[in-house]
Every structure is written in C-alpha cells, then in structure tokens.
Amino acid sequence: TVLISKDRREFDIEDSAAPIVTSDGERIGVVLVFRDVTQRRKVEEERDRFFNLSRDMIGIAGFDGYFKSLNPAWQKTLGYELNELLAKPYLEFVHAEDRAATVGEAQKLTTGAETISFENRYLAKDGTYHWLLWSSTPLPARQLIYATARDITDRKRAEEALRQANARQQAIL
C-alpha cells in the first residue's frame, strides 16, 4: 500500500487493522497500524535487480536435490525455461561422468562446508554440455544451498586446444 502524506510524499507501507469490540460484541471502531517499509522495499528492489541482471547463474537449491530459485541467467546459458530446471532434481542435468563428484560436493555442503571452486558439466536444452564453475554456501538450519555458477565452456575448450597444440609440438620435437 502507498500512503500519501499531506505534503504529497509517497510512502510504501504495510498496514493492519483490528476491530474495537465492546463486551457485548458490538463493533465500535477499528485500530489501524501503519509501518513505513519504503527503505526495505528499495533494498529488496536492488537485491532483485542484482539477482535478475547478473550474468552469472545464481540459484538456491535445497538439500532435497531440487532448485528452489534460479535467476534468468540459467535460461540464457542452458536454454531451459526456469520451471523446467525447477521441476527435476538437479542431478538429472549433470553429466554422468560428473555425478559422483557432484553428489560428494553436495554432501559436503550439507555438513556446512563451503564450496569455493567446483567444476562439472550441465546438460543444455540443445543436447550439449556446458562446463560450470561453482561457488556455494550452505545454510544447514534451513537446508538450503546458495550458489553461483559461471559458464566456463569456452575456457575449457581453449585449454584443451592449447593442450593438443602442446602435445603436437612435443611430438614434432
């Protein structure tokens, strides 16, 4: 709700109302309580803007193996609608060769340990795999994991090309 003051300033407010009732049950009035939440709403808007505009993939996952919230970068990177990613356990998107390591990393997170740098491959909607570099912080009391992931597929391809070029050079020498 927006409250407009006498000098025409607008305030975002939360309001609540409670009836004033006589001992006979007759309603004779109401108590209104307003709380100014303008600053909180500004902070929330900035947080949401950061979440939605980040080029990095930001998400919240549960200890149950499902994503709870994902920013739009997931859709841009992997091609899935966000609801498609939220509907399945995240392990279903992980490359078969990376699943055991991913399960191990997830188990470490449930103990409260943070992930500073973890790499695995995620299936994109077009059937290709993207290498992701993860950083994650768990909140065991809420059984949630807060994570960011960056697509490092191009870097991995460049590293492999360099490795192959070095191998060819060594073979020639």
C-alpha positions in Angstrom: 0.0 0.0 0.0 1.2 3.5 -0.7 0.4 6.2 1.8 0.4 9.8 0.6 1.3 12.4 3.2 -0.2 15.9 3.4 2.8 17.3 1.6 2.2 14.8 -1.2 5.2 12.5 -0.4 4.6 8.8 -1.0 5.5 6.1 1.5 5.3 2.3 1.0 3.6 1.0 4.0 2.4 -2.2 5.5 -0.9 -1.9 7.3 -3.0 -4.0 9.6 -6.4 -3.4 11.2 -8.1 -4.8 14.2 -11.7 -4.2 15.3 -12.6 -2.5 18.5 -15.4 -4.6 20.0 -17.5 -3.9 23.1 -18.1 -6.6 25.7 -21.5 -7.1 24.0 -19.7 -7.9 20.7 -20.7 -4.6 19.1 -18.0 -3.3 16.7 -17.5 0.4 17.5 -14.3 1.1 15.6 -11.0 -0.1 14.3 -7.4 0.3 15.2 -5.2 0.9 12.2 -1.4 0.4 12.3 0.8 1.6 9.5 4.5 0.8 9.2 6.8 2.6 6.8 8.6 0.0 4.6 9.9 2.4 2.0 13.6 1.7 2.7 13.1 -2.1 2.9 11.3 -2.1 -0.4 14.2 -0.2 -2.0 16.7 -2.7 -0.6 14.5 -5.6 -1.9 14.3 -4.0 -5.4 18.1 -3.6 -5.5 18.6 -7.2 -4.4 16.1 -8.4 -7.0 17.7 -6.3 -9.7 21.1 -7.8 -8.9 19.6 -11.3 -8.9 17.8 -10.8 -12.2 20.5 -8.9 -14.1 23.5 -10.9 -13.1 25.3 -12.6 -16.0 26.4 -15.3 -13.6 24.0 -18.1 -12.8 22.6 -17.6 -9.3 20.4 -20.1 -7.5 19.1 -21.6 -4.3 18.9 -25.4 -4.0 17.5 -27.5 -1.2 19.2 -30.4 0.5 16.5 -32.4 -1.2 18.3 -32.1 -4.6 15.9 -29.6 -6.2 16.5 -26.0 -7.2 14.2 -23.6 -5.3 15.0 -20.4 -7.1 17.1 -19.5 -10.2 17.9 -16.2 -11.9 17.3 -15.6 -15.7 21.0 -16.3 -16.5 20.2 -20.1 -16.2 17.7 -19.8 -19.0 20.1 -17.8 -21.1 23.0 -20.2 -20.6 21.3 -23.6 -20.8 18.2 -22.8 -22.8 15.6 -24.3 -20.5 12.7 -22.4 -19.1 13.2 -21.9 -15.4 10.3 -24.0 -14.4 11.9 -27.0 -16.3 15.0 -26.6 -14.2 13.0 -26.4 -11.0 10.8 -29.4 -11.8 13.6 -32.1 -11.8 16.4 -33.0 -9.4 19.5 -31.0 -10.4 21.5 -34.2 -10.8 19.4 -35.1 -13.9 21.2 -32.2 -15.7 24.7 -33.2 -14.6 26.9 -35.2 -17.0 27.0 -38.9 -16.0 30.8 -38.7 -15.5 30.4 -35.8 -13.1 27.5 -37.1 -10.9 29.6 -38.9 -8.3 31.8 -35.8 -7.7 28.6 -33.6 -7.7 26.9 -35.9 -5.1 30.1 -35.8 -3.0 30.2 -32.0 -3.2 26.6 -31.7 -2.2 27.1 -34.0 0.8 30.0 -31.7 2.0 27.6 -28.7 1.7 25.1 -30.4 3.9 27.7 -30.5 6.7 28.2 -26.8 6.5 31.4 -26.7 4.4 31.5 -24.1 1.6 32.4 -24.8 -2.0 35.0 -22.3 -3.3 35.6 -23.8 -6.7 33.9 -26.9 -8.2 33.5 -27.8 -11.8 31.0 -30.0 -13.5 29.1 -30.3 -16.8 25.4 -29.4 -17.2 23.2 -30.5 -20.0 21.7 -27.7 -22.1 18.4 -28.0 -23.8 20.1 -28.3 -27.2 21.8 -31.5 -26.0 25.3 -30.0 -25.5 27.1 -29.8 -22.2 28.3 -26.6 -20.5 31.2 -26.6 -18.0 30.1 -24.7 -14.9 32.4 -23.3 -12.2 30.6 -23.3 -8.8 30.9 -21.4 -5.6 28.4 -22.4 -2.9 27.5 -21.6 0.7 25.1 -23.8 2.6 22.6 -22.7 5.3 22.1 -26.0 7.1 19.5 -24.7 9.5 17.2 -24.0 6.5 18.5 -27.0 4.4 19.4 -24.6 1.6 22.4 -24.0 -0.6 23.1 -20.6 -2.1 25.2 -20.9 -5.2 26.7 -19.1 -8.1 27.9 -20.8 -11.3 29.8 -19.4 -14.2 29.8 -21.0 -17.7 33.5 -21.8 -18.4 32.9 -23.9 -21.5 34.9 -21.5 -23.7 37.8 -21.5 -21.3 37.8 -25.4 -21.2 37.8 -25.6 -25.0 40.7 -23.1 -25.2 42.6 -25.2 -22.5 42.0 -28.4 -24.5 43.2 -26.7 -27.8 46.3 -25.5 -26.0 47.0 -29.0 -24.6 46.6 -30.5 -28.0 48.9 -27.9 -29.6 51.5 -28.6 -26.9 51.2 -32.3 -27.5 51.7 -31.9 -31.3 54.7 -29.6 -30.6 56.2 -32.1 -28.3 55.7 -34.9 -30.8 57.4 -32.9 -33.5 60.3 -32.1 -31.3 
